[in-house]
Amino acid sequence: MKYLKPFILILLLAVLTSACDFFGKDDDPGTSGESDVYCFWLAASKDAYVSSSLPDYNYDGTYSLVCSHGEPNHEQRFYVEFFMPQLPEGAEVLEAYINIYEDSQTGQAGVVTIPFGEAVAEWDPYSITWNDQPNPIGPFSTSAGQIGPYTTYNTWRTTDNIKGIVQKHLDDSSTNHGWLFNNSSAIAFTRSFKSMNALDARTRTELQLGPRLLMKIKSATAISTSNIGTILTGSTELGNMYGFGTEILVYRIQSGENWPESWNVASQ
């Protein structure tokens, strides 16, 4: 019996230690020090295209974003900017892509690439023109990647992974002026994509075929709609988006490392 009591005490301590480890590990994901992964889509807050054929004309509110070279449309390129949520400190961007929906193409089927990069200054969708656009005309030095060549349309297209630049935009919102999708070809072509103003671009609560920024975020602090917010009021805050004078959803969150199947995410 004199050896039984110490043995019972040791056994009891071992059980208690295991229990503490078990209940303390995942009971509070916001303070445990472990990180969770979240998927986001973010809606465009403004978009517009510009054209050298009418260099002083503003194409505010059009249904399309056009990139072209040569006749009949001359030089065209487009700009898009996205809402950036306020994420917990230390949140890390694992992946980021811009998905845009292509609805028509002419010329150079299958061999056109469209480079894209950061817009270098603020721009107003109500007034931007070819002559006063922020990025210099022609090739630009801030290129982040491209949308590769393809032969079909009426489907989603995606950019290269832009996680580094998106991380910068999240960490310092003053650096986020959106993106330029540039024309790049020696032969005539036109590519048209859905604008945020297209009739099938979105509903009040769902992003449909409008431009979207997709992100995977790793965060040690739990992220939910309650701690970053998900709605804004239409018209004024939403650039040139028409028809939504009430609150609309501007981004959606889902926990887990896999893109939800219903989002129909395009990948290269």
C-alpha positions in Angstrom: 0.0 0.0 0.0 2.9 2.4 0.7 3.7 2.4 -3.1 0.1 2.7 -4.2 -0.5 6.4 -3.1 2.5 7.8 -5.0 1.5 5.8 -8.1 -2.1 7.1 -7.9 -0.8 10.7 -7.5 1.5 10.4 -10.5 -1.3 8.9 -12.6 -3.7 11.6 -11.6 -1.2 14.4 -12.5 -0.7 12.7 -15.9 -4.4 12.6 -16.6 -4.9 16.3 -15.6 -2.0 17.4 -17.7 -3.4 15.6 -20.8 -6.8 17.1 -20.1 -5.4 20.6 -19.9 -3.5 20.1 -23.2 -6.7 18.8 -24.9 -9.1 21.5 -23.8 -6.6 24.4 -24.2 -5.5 23.6 -27.7 -8.5 24.6 -29.8 -11.0 25.9 -27.3 -10.3 29.5 -28.3 -9.0 29.8 -31.9 -8.5 33.6 -31.4 -6.0 33.3 -28.6 -4.4 29.8 -29.1 -1.6 31.0 -31.2 -2.6 28.6 -34.0 -3.7 30.0 -37.4 -6.8 29.3 -39.4 -7.3 29.8 -43.2 -10.1 31.8 -44.7 -11.3 32.3 -48.3 -12.7 35.6 -49.5 -14.2 37.1 -52.5 -14.1 40.9 -52.7 -16.3 42.9 -55.1 -15.0 45.8 -57.3 -15.7 49.2 -55.8 -15.2 50.9 -59.2 -14.1 50.1 -62.7 -13.9 51.8 -66.1 -12.2 51.6 -69.5 -10.6 54.3 -71.6 -10.2 54.5 -75.4 -7.8 56.4 -77.7 -10.6 56.6 -80.3 -12.4 59.2 -78.0 -9.6 60.3 -75.8 -11.6 62.9 -73.9 -14.7 60.7 -73.4 -15.7 59.1 -70.1 -17.3 55.6 -70.4 -18.9 55.8 -67.0 -21.5 53.1 -66.3 -20.9 50.9 -69.3 -21.5 47.1 -69.0 -18.1 46.1 -70.3 -14.4 46.4 -69.6 -12.5 46.4 -72.9 -8.9 45.8 -73.8 -8.0 46.2 -77.5 -5.5 47.2 -80.1 -5.9 48.4 -83.7 -9.1 48.8 -85.8 -11.9 49.1 -85.3 -11.6 50.0 -81.6 -8.1 51.5 -81.5 -6.3 51.4 -78.1 -8.4 50.5 -75.1 -7.4 49.4 -71.5 -9.4 49.2 -68.2 -9.0 49.9 -64.5 -10.5 48.1 -61.6 -10.3 48.7 -57.8 -11.5 46.4 -55.0 -12.7 46.8 -51.5 -10.1 45.8 -49.0 -11.4 44.7 -45.5 -9.7 45.6 -42.3 -8.2 42.3 -41.2 -6.7 41.4 -37.8 -3.1 42.4 -37.3 -0.7 39.8 -38.6 -3.1 38.3 -41.1 -1.1 36.8 -44.0 -2.1 36.5 -47.6 -1.4 33.0 -48.8 -2.9 33.4 -52.3 -4.6 36.2 -54.3 -6.0 36.4 -57.8 -8.2 38.7 -59.8 -11.0 36.9 -61.7 -12.8 38.6 -64.5 -15.5 37.2 -66.7 -14.8 37.4 -70.5 -17.9 37.7 -72.6 -16.5 38.3 -76.1 -13.4 38.4 -78.2 -12.4 39.2 -81.7 -9.1 38.9 -83.5 -6.0 36.9 -82.6 -7.9 34.0 -81.0 -5.8 32.1 -78.6 -2.6 34.2 -78.8 -3.4 37.4 -76.9 -2.0 37.9 -73.4 -3.2 40.8 -71.3 -0.6 42.2 -68.8 -1.8 43.9 -65.7 -0.3 45.9 -62.8 -1.0 48.4 -60.2 -2.7 51.7 -61.0 -0.2 54.4 -59.9 -2.6 57.0 -58.6 -6.3 57.6 -57.7 -8.8 57.8 -60.5 -12.5 58.6 -60.7 -14.8 56.3 -62.7 -17.1 59.3 -63.4 -14.4 61.3 -65.1 -11.5 59.1 -66.2 -10.5 59.4 -69.9 -7.7 58.2 -72.1 -6.1 61.7 -71.8 -6.2 61.9 -67.9 -5.7 58.2 -66.9 -3.2 57.7 -64.0 -0.9 55.2 -65.8 1.3 56.2 -68.7 0.1 55.2 -72.1 1.9 52.1 -73.5 3.8 49.4 -71.6 4.1 50.0 -67.9 6.8 49.2 -65.4 4.5 48.1 -62.5 3.3 45.0 -64.3 2.4 42.2 -61.8 1.6 39.5 -64.2 -0.8 38.6 -67.0 -3.9 36.8 -68.2 -2.6 34.1 -70.5 -3.7 33.3 -74.1 -6.9 31.4 -74.6 -9.4 30.5 -77.4 -12.8 30.4 -75.7 -14.9 33.0 -73.9 -18.1 33.3 -71.8 -16.1 32.0 -68.9 -14.0 33.3 -65.9 -10.3 34.3 -66.5 -7.7 34.7 -63.8 -4.5 36.5 -63.2 -1.2 35.3 -61.8 -0.9 35.1 -58.0 -0.6 38.6 -56.7 -0.4 37.9 -53.0 2.6 40.2 -52.3 0.9 43.3 -53.7 -2.5 42.4 -52.1 -0.6 42.1 -48.7 0.7 45.6 -49.3 -2.7 46.9 -50.0 -4.1 45.3 -46.8 -1.3 46.5 -44.6 -1.4 50.1 -46.0 -4.7 51.1 -47.7 -3.1 54.3 -49.0 -1.2 52.2 -51.5 -4.4 50.7 -53.1 -5.3 52.5 -56.3 -6.6 49.4 -58.0 -5.3 47.8 -61.2 -4.7 48.5 -64.8 -5.3 45.8 -67.5 -3.3 46.8 -70.4 -3.4 46.1 -74.2 -0.4 44.3 -75.5 -0.3 43.1 -79.1 1.1 43.9 -82.5 -2.0 42.6 -84.3 -5.6 43.9 -84.0 -7.7 42.3 -81.2 -10.5 43.1 -78.8 -11.3 41.4 -75.5 -14.4 42.3 -73.5 -15.1 41.5 -69.8 -18.0 42.0 -67.5 -18.1 45.4 -65.7 -19.5 45.8 -62.2 -22.3 47.7 -64.0 -23.4 44.7 -66.1 -27.0 43.6 -65.5 -25.7 40.2 -64.4 -22.7 41.5 -62.5 -24.3 41.0 -59.1 -27.4 41.1 -56.9 -27.7 42.9 -53.5 -26.3 39.9 -51.7 -24.4 37.9 -54.3 -21.5 38.6 -56.6 -22.4 37.1 -60.0 -20.2 37.9 -63.0 -18.7 41.2 -61.8 -14.9 41.5 -61.3 -13.7 39.9 -58.0 -10.5 39.7 -56.0 -10.0 36.3 -54.4 -7.9 35.8 -51.4 -6.8 33.1 -49.0 -5.9 34.5 -45.6 -4.1 32.9 -42.7 -4.9 34.5 -39.3 -4.2 33.6 -35.7 -7.2 35.7 -34.8 -10.6 34.3 -35.8 -12.2 36.3 -38.7 -15.9 36.6 -39.1 -18.4 39.0 -40.7 -19.0 40.5 -37.2 -15.4 41.7 -36.7 -14.6 43.0 -40.2 -18.0 44.0 -41.6 -19.5 43.0 -44.9 -21.8 45.7 -46.2 -21.8 49.2 -47.6 -24.5 51.5 -48.9 -24.9 51.8 -52.7 -24.3 54.5 -55.2 -21.9 56.9 -53.4 -19.5 54.5 -51.7 -19.7 52.1 -54.6 -18.2 54.3 -57.3 -20.3 53.9 -60.5 -22.4 50.9 -59.5 -26.0 51.7 -60.4 -29.3 50.4 -59.0 -28.2 49.7 -55.4 -29.4 52.5 -53.2 -29.5 50.1 -50.2 -26.9 48.1 -48.4 -25.2 45.4 -50.4 -22.6 42.7 -49.6 -19.1 43.7 -50.8 -17.2 40.6 -49.6 -17.9 37.1 -48.4 -15.8 35.0 -46.0 -15.7 31.2 -45.7 -13.3 29.3 -43.4 -11.2 26.5 -44.9 -8.4 26.2 -47.4 -10.5 25.2 -50.4 -12.4 27.6 -52.6 -16.1 26.9 -52.2 -17.4 25.1 -55.3 -20.3 27.5 -55.7 -17.8 30.4 -56.3 -16.6 28.8 -59.6 -13.1 30.1 -59.1 -10.9 30.2 -62.3 -7.3 29.1 -62.0 -4.5 29.1 -64.5 
